[in-house]
Amino acid sequence: MNRKLILYIVASLDGYIAKSGDDLSFLKLVEKQGEDYGYGEFTSTIDTIILGRKTYEWVERHIGTTHYDNGERQV
């Protein structure tokens, strides 16, 4: 079985993935009520998510693991 691998990286305009101290709060700057910019549709096609430990721990503390783990995919 062939699987497709997609690299999805969110970065600031200056090319950083996180601010100092592994801070990802800059991502909240583009949030709008009811708008996910296609993220939900995109992630609905994914069965496995691989991410760095620091990113996972930041999301776990500030957003919650359900952001990645919908019960149907491996994280």
Secondary structure per residue as TSV (DSSP state, phi and psi in degrees):
chain	resnum	aa	ss	phi	psi
A	1	M	-	360.0	126.8
A	2	N	-	-87.1	136.9
A	3	R	-	-119.1	145.4
A	4	K	-	-91.8	135.1
A	5	L	-	-108.5	126.2
A	6	I	-	-120.8	128.1
A	7	L	-	-95.8	121.5
A	8	Y	-	-125.8	112.5
A	9	I	-	-125.1	130.7
A	10	V	-	-98.5	128.4
A	11	A	-	-139.0	153.9
A	12	S	-	-73.8	168.0
A	13	L	T	-61.4	-26.5
A	14	D	T	-86.9	8.4
A	15	G	S	91.4	5.9
A	16	Y	-	-91.4	146.0
A	17	I	S	-85.3	-31.2
A	18	A	S	-146.1	155.1
A	19	K	B	-78.1	174.9
A	20	S	G	-57.3	148.4
A	21	G	G	74.9	19.2
A	22	D	G	60.3	31.3
A	23	D	B	-82.5	123.2
A	24	L	-	-107.3	14.1
A	25	S	G	-62.7	-19.9
A	26	F	G	-60.1	-21.3
A	27	L	G	-64.3	-26.8
A	28	K	G	-70.5	-17.3
A	29	L	G	-62.0	-27.8
A	30	V	G	-100.9	2.4
A	31	E	-	-69.0	136.0
A	32	K	B	-132.6	140.0
A	33	Q	T	-54.8	124.2
A	34	G	T	79.4	4.5
A	35	E	B	-120.8	124.2
A	36	D	-	-120.5	7.0
A	37	Y	T	57.8	29.3
A	38	G	T	87.0	1.5
A	39	Y	H	-62.1	-43.0
A	40	G	H	-61.6	-45.0
A	41	E	H	-63.3	-43.7
A	42	F	H	-61.1	-51.0
A	43	T	H	-70.5	-19.0
A	44	S	T	-68.5	-15.4
A	45	T	T	-95.0	2.0
A	46	I	-	-106.0	134.2
A	47	D	S	-105.3	-14.2
A	48	T	B	-143.7	134.7
A	49	I	-	-121.3	129.5
A	50	I	-	-116.0	125.4
A	51	L	-	-144.5	164.1
A	52	G	-	-69.2	153.0
A	53	R	H	-60.1	-44.2
A	54	K	H	-65.3	-39.9
A	55	T	H	-64.1	-46.9
A	56	Y	H	-58.8	-45.2
A	57	E	H	-65.4	-36.6
A	58	W	H	-65.6	-47.0
A	59	V	H	-62.5	-41.7
A	60	E	H	-57.8	-43.3
A	61	R	H	-73.2	-39.4
A	62	H	H	-103.5	-23.1
A	63	I	T	-122.9	-43.4
A	64	G	-	112.6	146.4
A	65	T	G	-69.9	-16.5
A	66	T	G	-64.9	-14.7
A	67	H	G	-58.3	-35.2
A	68	Y	T	-105.4	-43.1
A	69	D	-	-95.1	100.0
A	70	N	-	-93.3	10.5
A	71	G	S	86.1	-6.8
A	72	E	S	-117.0	-0.6
A	73	R	S	-134.0	159.7
A	74	Q	B	-92.5	139.1
A	75	V	-	-124.2	360.0
